Amino acid sequence: MLRRHGLFWLKTCPRLNVLLNQSIPIPHLLHSRDICQQRWYAKGKRRNQISKKELKPLNFSIPNYISVNKLANLLNCRVERLIKDLTALGFENITTTYILSKEYVELILQEYNFALPNLSTSTNLDNVYDELKSPVNPKLLTKRAPVVTIMGHVDHGKTTIIDYLRKSSVVAQEHGGITQHIGAFQITAPKSGKKITFLDTPGHAAFLKMRERGANITDIIVLVVSVEDSLMPQTLEAIKHAKNSGNEMIIAITKIDRIPQPKEREKKIEKVINDLIVQGIPVEKIGGDVQVIPISAKTGENMDLLEESIVLLSEVMDIRAENSPKTIAEGWIIESQVKKQVGNVATVLVKKGTLQKGKILICGNTFCKIKNLIDDKGIPILKATPSYATEVLGWKDVPHVGDEVIQVKSEAIAKKFISKRQDLIEVQKNSSIVEKLNEERALAKEQHLNKELEHENTVQEHEQNTGPKLINYIIKCDVSGSAEAVSESISSLGNDEVRCNVISSSVGIPTESDLKMAQITESTILCFNLGNLPSEVINNRAGIKIKQYNVIYKLIEDVTETLTENLKPIFEKKIVSTVDVRETFDFRLKKKIIRIAGCKVNNGVIKKNSLVQVVRGPNEDVIFDGKISTLKHNKDDVAEVSKGHECGITFESGFEGFKPGDKILVYENVRVPRYL
Ligand SMILES: Nc1nc2c(ncn2[C@@H]2O[C@H](COP(=O)(O)OP(=O)(O)OP(=O)(O)O)[C@@H](O)[C@H]2O)c(=O)[nH]1
């Protein structure tokens, strides 16, 4: 493992002395590529100074992964020497079986003065498709409609505003009254006749990620605040996102019809405005440019004003996009799902260019030849221009929400780039497997050493080493946005003892391979918004637990409960009776003399097999902790003796160290309820 901080290059590597006085920050091990790149960069000058003559030819090809032992063989050096050099390079706890990735091997080979073939390029998952895009040509920019996101606290009225705007009832169709995924649609503002595209972001905290994406692909954020509640936690969150995204903002104070009394209404609106000022929003009242519009989406009061404000602001912003016949189309996936009879469908918000039937799009690991474009009213359309959100049919696989869509010239190009991307994913996956393997080996070694030093609390140490207990889940949802959101909201649940572990999250009914994966990983499958599941899934032969939900907080509650049940039990002693030792008797049984405590029960009941502590003196020092062995009343064995009665007691493990004046505390171990 690499050291995370401090000087990286040490004196033991003579070629590295040049960097001795530089402190190179070392990022987390996972970013091995970055680490290598930093080192290459830091050493670039020095590298250029090494003449070609000094370099040794490399007569083997560098494998993607190789153990330290095998590398030493290839380099024809002793493995102890290689380990020493690796330690000097910043690796820790290196063993002969430690696996090195190609990037590290390249670095090491350079240290050993080998001539390297072309180094790994800096292509990564974020930029692998960049070369497909066309550079922006300012001359071709034309006006486009603003993309508006409505944000705010749960139940403050986002859906009702959208509902009013498009005059269709969305509120009534939703499960649990919560908007469960981003919907997008374009309206023509009735007064100005200008177009506005709305993204309907969900109000529940679980959908934070989707909302973040909404904020990033939007031009204007309409922040909805209920006049009755003023700013609430999710309003503050939305303000934070709005500030971070740098989008323009308009405030809509909703539900004003609920306060008909003008003076009282004015007072409440004032309070909301003041709360906004406290949050650093430059509203017009203090000379800022953020407009505040009190509205009622129920009665329609001031709704025209809100639309006009959006149109006006977008005019000022002069929002444009490139859309010439040659422009390569780009956009974002804002929703995706598998639809019965239609197949894979994704809503694409067009950023530039035009989507048309027959064009080919690439997105993540999938592509599509556009079969059809459908607008938000379910009507097929011929093309979708910038700022338009349209359902795109024809995807080979369901694309992920938030992923970028880029037009490509042919299916062959799409396939070529997808395979390039998949190679990168494979490398990344293998890297994490290798890292895990290296860590497991290091842990095993550590545990082996610990075993040698083992003493009474070894078990406890082991528990600490192995980390929290993982409760595994596989998530299946109707749309990929929900799958991500559900995964996001439960994967942070847990503590140091028990944690939720999301094995996978995807769209669609659980498949055979999901069930297999659940069996191998002992996972529960959480189904969200999937409707009725086939009985072969519910009653699967492997007995995999399948749980179904259509309200997100019920799902979170359930997972939390399961995690809580898996917390280690904690017991507390509860005293149920106290007994005084008054005298002691010696009783001869065959050849053995047995000592009996002659006692009186002060309160409660003492039972045969009761757990007891014998305590002594004013500090009640415990001199015995265990079970009683026999309980007698007069000369008879009895099951229990209650308050006020006398009894004779012997103790387990032959304890006879009691004397008159001692006290016996009878207790029960009571399980203490635990919470996450
Ligand atoms: N009287 C009145 N009621 C409103 C107004 N706006 C919304 N409501 C009501 O407030 C409740 C919540 O409204 P929604 O539009 O579902 O709120 P939301 O912010 O979209 O909620 P989530 O999707 O759960 O985040 C519903 O019962 C609406 O009828 C308004 O302007 N006036």
The ligand as an ORCA input file, in Angstrom:
! r2SCAN-3c Opt
* xyz 0 1
  N     -54.234     25.986     -1.520
  C     -53.161     25.663     -2.207
  N     -52.676     24.417     -2.156
  C     -51.573     24.107     -2.873
  C     -50.920     25.075     -3.664
  N     -49.846     24.458     -4.226
  C     -49.859     23.192     -3.813
  N     -50.906     22.970     -2.981
  C     -51.235     21.709     -2.316
  O     -50.112     21.291     -1.530
  C     -49.952     19.884     -1.594
  C     -48.572     19.546     -2.106
  O     -48.421     20.003     -3.440
  P     -47.477     19.339     -4.521
  O     -47.566     20.142     -5.725
  O     -47.684     17.876     -4.611
  O     -46.085     19.571     -3.802
  P     -44.645     19.095     -4.307
  O     -43.719     20.151     -3.834
  O     -44.655     18.772     -5.733
  O     -44.472     17.812     -3.422
  P     -43.460     16.578     -3.634
  O     -43.640     16.084     -5.026
  O     -43.895     15.623     -2.598
  O     -42.106     17.129     -3.360
  C     -51.074     19.366     -2.498
  O     -52.132     18.945     -1.680
  C     -51.482     20.580     -3.302
  O     -52.843     20.536     -3.659
  C     -51.450     26.409     -3.711
  O     -50.924     27.319     -4.354
  N     -52.563     26.633     -2.971
*
